[in-house]
């Protein structure tokens, strides 16, 4: 039984208190805990959504002046490098992790790194504004344009695949946090039994299940749009260098175009989440 869900309250000197994970807290402390939970939830979701929109926004070049695209690309480069530096200790364990699930995760990371490096180098070589007269790399601008188109297309896919490796953890965190905010049972008194705590835990588990189903349904709709956009944008042609220009629907808003790119990313995130789940079970059987 989930300790977070099985909260028991007793009456002490006519004031209601709550036992949470073995600790007694007052109603005021319980409210503070829920406010902090809500703050952390909103902050986390906002950061994830903004990051995803920012990445997808890079793939709609025609929505903004070119200088904005280049500046934003450099900012994303700094963010990614910072992310790698902060998590540098992770790479020390790569050689020791031989299970299929870790091999899959590392292959995705390798593909992501290659696509990212090629996108950065080709973006610098093809720069029209910021670095045009600063850095000169061998090769024609046309060649670097084609490399940039192909590498950024793979980058979008590998970002989705990388996110898919952590999708289950994110879904669990989100559903558990929402369930704790939604389910607010009345305090139990000293006369209540363990059965009441069990019922409350069951209600929490049902809420978590329904939230996960809702999230899964929303992701399914996004993936359907991702499939449609993958076909309509001839995305596969960009992957095999048969299409050298970025797709942009001038009849739709920039937000709609960004969401469409995000849908393709989410499609591959869902595919990766399923693959990761399969490799995880395969690794468990081998152990």
N, C-alpha and C positions, 0 to 999 in steps of 0.2 A: 504494500500500500504506500502511495506517495506521501512522504512526510509533510510536504508542503500542502497537501490537500487535507490531511487528517489533523485538523486543528481542534483542540478541546478547550472549552472555557469553564471556569469555576467561579464561584461567588466568594469574594473575600472582602469582609467588612462592607457589605452592601454595594460593592463596586464590581462591575463585570470586567474580567481580565481574560486574556486568550493565551493558550499555550501553542507556540509555533516552533516546530522543530526542537521541542524540549525546553524552550525558553518562554517564560511568562511575559506577556506584553499587555499594556493597557489599551483601551479603545483609542486613545490619542496616539499611542505608538503604532497601532494597527493602521490608522489613517495616514500617518507619516510614511509608513512602509508602502502603502498603496500609492501615495502620491509620488514617492521615489520610483516605484515600479512603472508608473505611467510616464514619468519624465524620461526614464531610461528607455522605455519602449518607443516613445515618440522620437527621441534622439537617434536611436539605432535605426529605426525604419526610415527616418528622414535622410540620414547619411547614406544608407543603401540605395534609396530611390534617387537621390541627387547624383550619386556616383554612376549609377546605371544610365541615367538620362544624359549625364555629361559624356560618357563614353559613346553612347548612341548618337549624341549631337555632333561628334567629330565626323560621323559618316554621312552627314548631310551638308556637304561643302557649300552648296548653292544657297543655303539659308542665311548666310552671313557674309560680310566682306572677307576677303581672303586673309587679310592681316589678322582678323579675329581667329580664324581657323589655325593659323600658324602659332599665334600666341597661346591659344588654348591647348594646342598640341604640345608645346614646350612645357606648359604647366602640368599637363597629365604626365609627361616624361619625368618631371621632378617628383610628382606624387608616387609614381610607380617605383622609382629608384629609392625613395624614402621608405616605401613599403618593404622593399627587398632588404634594405639595410636593417630595419627594425626586426625583421624576421630571419636574419642571417643565421641564427643558431639552428633553425630548422634544417638547413642544408647539411649540417654535420651528421644527421641521422639517416640521410638518403641511402648511403651504401649499406647500412645495417638492415634496412627494411626490404625484405625480399618477397613478401607476400604479393599475390597478384593484384590486390587492391592498391598497394603502394606503387607497384610497377606502373599500373595504369595512371595513377595520379602524377607520377614523375614524368611519364611520356607526355601527358597533357601539358605539364609545366615546361618541358623542353620545347614542345611545339609553340607554346605561348611565347617563350623567350625568343625563339628564332623569328617568329612573325613580328614581334615587337621591335627587335633590333633592326630588321629589314625595313619596317615601316618608318622608324626614326631616321635611319641613314638615307633612305630614298626621299623622305620628306625634307631633310636638310639639303640634299642634292638638287631637289626640284623646287626649292623655296623661291617664291616670286617677290617677296617683300623683305622679310627680316634678314635672311642670310644669303640673299642672291649675290651680293658683291663681297661677302665675307669669306665664305667657304666654297671652294671649287673642287669637285670630285670628278675623276675620269668617267667618260661615257656621255652620251647625248642626253639632253633633257627629256626627250621622248622616251628613251630607255628607262630613265629613273621614274618617269610618270607611270609607265606600265608596271614597274616593280612596286611602286607605291600602291597602285590599284589592287594588285594581286595580294600583296602582303597585308594590307589593311582588311581585305576580305577574309583572309585566314585569321587575322587577329580578332575580328568580330566573332568568328566561330570558336576560337580557342578560349576567348574570354568566357563564352557561354559554357564550354566544356569544363573550364576551371571552376566556375561558380557551381556547376552541377556536383562537383566533388564535396561541396559543403552545403548543398541544398537541404539535406535531411536535418542537419544540425540547426540550420536557420529556421526551418519549418517547425521543429520541436520547440526552439526558443520562443518563436512568435506565438505559437498556439498555446503554450504553457503560460506565457505572460498575459495573453488576452483572456484566457480562462480564469486566471486569478483576479482579473479586473471585473469580469462579467459575473462570476459566481461570488455573491456576498451573502452567505447564510447568516441567519440570526444566531447570536451567541448561545452556546449550550450552557445550561445551568448544572449545578452539582448533581442534580437528580438524573440527568441524562446518562445514557449508557454508551458503551463502545459501539453499539449498533448504529447510533445516531452519527457517530464519527465516520463509520463505514459508509452510511448512506450519503454523507456529504462528500466523501472521497469518490464514490461512484458517480455522483452528480458532476464533480469536477472532471472525471475521466470522460464522461459523455460529452461534456462541453468541449474538451480538447479534441475528441473525435470529430465532432461536428465542425469545429473550426478548421481542422485539417482537411475535411471533405470540401469545405467552402474554398479553401486555398487551392486544393487540387482542381476543383471545377474552374476557378479563375485562371489557373495556369493552363488548363486544357484549352480554354477559349483563346488565350494568348498564343498558344502553340499552333492552333488552327490558323490564326492570322499570320503566324510566322511561316507556315507552309505556303499559304497563298502568296505572301510577299516574296518568298524564296523563288517561286515560279514566275510571278509577274515581273520581278526585277531581273530575271535571267541571271540569278546570283551564281549559278554553277558555271556560267560562261566566264565570269570574272575569275573564278578559281582556277580555270585552265587557260587564262590569259586570252580569251576570245572576245572579251569586252573590256575596253580600256577607259570607260567614263563612268562616273558615279551616277546612280539613279536618283532622280528627284522629281516628285510629283508637284509641278508648279500650280496645279489647281487645288492643292490641299495646303493646310497651314504647316509651318515648320514643326509644330508640336506633333501633328499627325505623322509627318515624315520621320521624326525622331522615334515615335512609338512603333512605327513599322520596322525600323532598324532594331529597336529593342525587342520586338517580337521574334525576329530571326535569332537574336542572341538567346532569348528565353527558350526557343525551340531546342537549341543545342544544349542548353542547360538541363532541360528535361531529359533529353537523350542521355546525357552524361550521368545524371542522377540515377537513371535506371541501370546503366552500365556499372556505375560505382556500387550500387546495391548488389548486383550480380557478382561482381568481383569480391565484395566484402563477404558474401556467403560462401564463395569458393575458397577464400582464405581461411574462413572459420572451419570448413571441412578439412582442409589440409592440416590445420593445427590440431 
